[in-house]
Amino acid sequence: MMNEVFFLVEEAIEGGYTAHALGEPIFTEAETLDELKSEIREAVHCHFEEDQMPKIIRLHMVKEEILLV
């Protein structure tokens, strides 16, 4: 059984957010972070069998900023 699943969360260019699981073929997207968290939970429940369900979903948030010199 897996204890954790890690997601890379990024702001989408066209708006909203995307999330990719690391090491698992899971992808989801949403307009807000709250919606994204709900979508991630649903995607994890759809992907894993009950006896393989991770106990923790860990989100790694990536935010790109540009600074002018």
Buried (B, 14 or more C-beta within 10 A) or exposed (E): EEEEBBBEBBBEEEEBBBBBBEEBEBEBBBEEBEBBBEBBEEBBEEBBEEEEEBEEBEEEEEEEEEEEE
